[in-house]
Amino acid sequence: MVESGPSASKFSAGYIRGESQLTPVGTAEPPTSLDPLAVATFVAALLLGPFAAPFTLPLSVLASHRIRTSQRCGAGLARAAMNISLIYLVFGAAVLAMYGYVAFMVPSR
C-alpha cells in the first residue's frame, strides 16, 4: 500500500511501508573474478608501453570477447588496455612517418 494523504511523508516517494527493498541474504549471485588476460594486458600496456602495444592490442580484444561470453569482470581493464595500445600505436606510426620524412625526403647538406 502506497502512502497518500496527510500522514504520507514527503520522503516516501512511492515506497511501500513495511517492505524492504533489499534482497534476502543468500539470494545474490556470488561475485565473479577478474579475467586474468584483461589484467595482464592492462599491466603490460602500462609498464611496457609502446614495446608491447602490438601484442596487447589483439590480446585485449580477445580478453574483451572472453569477458562478454563469460561471467567474469574486467571489461573496463580490457577496454583501457585497448585504448592505451591504440594510442601507443598511433604515436609510434606518427614518429616513424616523421623519421621517414626527415631521413629520406629532406635533402642533406
C-alpha positions as CSV (number, residue, x, y, z in Angstrom):
1,M,0.0,0.0,0.0
2,V,1.4,3.4,-1.0
3,E,1.0,6.1,1.5
4,S,-1.1,9.1,0.5
5,G,-2.9,11.9,2.3
6,P,-1.8,13.9,5.3
7,S,0.1,11.1,7.0
8,A,2.4,10.4,4.0
9,S,5.9,11.6,4.4
10,K,7.4,13.8,1.8
11,F,10.3,11.4,1.7
12,S,8.3,8.3,0.8
13,A,8.2,8.8,-2.9
14,G,6.2,5.7,-3.7
15,Y,7.8,3.3,-1.3
16,I,5.6,0.8,0.4
17,R,5.7,0.9,4.2
18,G,7.0,-2.2,5.9
19,E,8.5,-3.9,2.9
20,S,12.2,-4.0,2.4
21,Q,13.9,-3.1,-0.9
22,L,16.9,-5.3,0.0
23,T,17.4,-8.8,-1.3
24,P,17.4,-11.6,1.2
25,V,20.7,-12.9,2.4
26,G,22.0,-15.8,0.2
27,T,20.0,-15.0,-2.9
28,A,22.5,-12.7,-4.5
29,E,24.9,-14.2,-7.1
30,P,28.5,-14.6,-5.9
31,P,30.9,-12.0,-7.1
32,T,32.8,-13.1,-10.2
33,S,36.6,-12.9,-10.6
34,L,38.6,-10.7,-12.9
35,D,39.7,-12.0,-16.2
36,P,43.4,-12.7,-15.9
37,L,44.1,-11.9,-19.6
38,A,42.5,-8.4,-19.1
39,V,44.7,-7.8,-16.1
40,A,47.8,-9.0,-17.9
41,T,47.2,-6.8,-21.0
42,F,46.4,-3.8,-18.9
43,V,49.6,-4.2,-16.8
44,A,51.7,-4.9,-19.9
45,A,50.3,-1.8,-21.7
46,L,51.1,0.4,-18.8
47,L,54.5,-1.0,-17.9
48,L,56.0,-1.9,-21.2
49,G,54.3,0.9,-23.2
50,P,55.0,1.0,-27.0
51,F,57.1,-2.1,-27.0
52,A,54.2,-4.3,-26.0
53,A,51.5,-2.4,-28.0
54,P,51.5,-4.8,-31.0
55,F,50.8,-7.7,-28.6
56,T,48.5,-6.0,-26.1
57,L,46.0,-4.7,-28.7
58,P,44.9,-8.1,-30.0
59,L,45.1,-9.7,-26.6
60,S,42.9,-7.0,-25.1
61,V,40.4,-7.6,-27.9
62,L,40.5,-11.3,-27.1
63,A,40.1,-10.5,-23.4
64,S,37.1,-8.3,-24.1
65,H,35.5,-11.1,-26.2
66,R,36.1,-13.7,-23.4
67,I,34.5,-11.3,-20.8
68,R,31.4,-10.9,-22.9
69,T,30.9,-14.6,-23.3
70,S,31.6,-15.5,-19.6
71,Q,30.5,-14.1,-16.3
72,R,33.9,-12.5,-15.4
73,C,34.7,-8.9,-14.6
74,G,37.3,-6.8,-16.2
75,A,35.7,-5.3,-19.3
76,G,37.0,-1.8,-18.2
77,L,40.5,-3.1,-17.9
78,A,40.4,-4.7,-21.4
79,R,39.0,-1.5,-22.9
80,A,41.6,0.6,-21.2
81,A,44.4,-1.7,-22.4
82,M,42.9,-1.5,-25.9
83,N,42.8,2.3,-25.8
84,I,46.4,2.6,-24.4
85,S,47.7,0.2,-27.0
86,L,45.9,2.2,-29.8
87,I,47.4,5.5,-28.6
88,Y,50.9,4.0,-28.5
89,L,50.5,2.5,-32.0
90,V,49.2,5.8,-33.4
91,F,52.1,7.8,-31.8
92,G,54.6,5.2,-33.0
93,A,53.3,5.4,-36.5
94,A,53.5,9.2,-36.4
95,V,57.1,9.0,-35.2
96,L,58.1,6.5,-37.9
97,A,56.4,8.7,-40.6
98,M,58.3,11.8,-39.4
99,Y,61.5,9.9,-39.2
100,G,61.0,8.6,-42.7
101,Y,60.2,12.0,-44.0
102,V,63.3,13.6,-42.4
103,A,65.6,10.7,-43.3
104,F,64.5,10.2,-46.9
105,M,62.7,13.3,-48.2
106,V,64.7,16.2,-46.7
107,P,67.9,16.7,-48.7
108,S,71.1,16.5,-46.7
109,R,73.5,19.4,-46.8
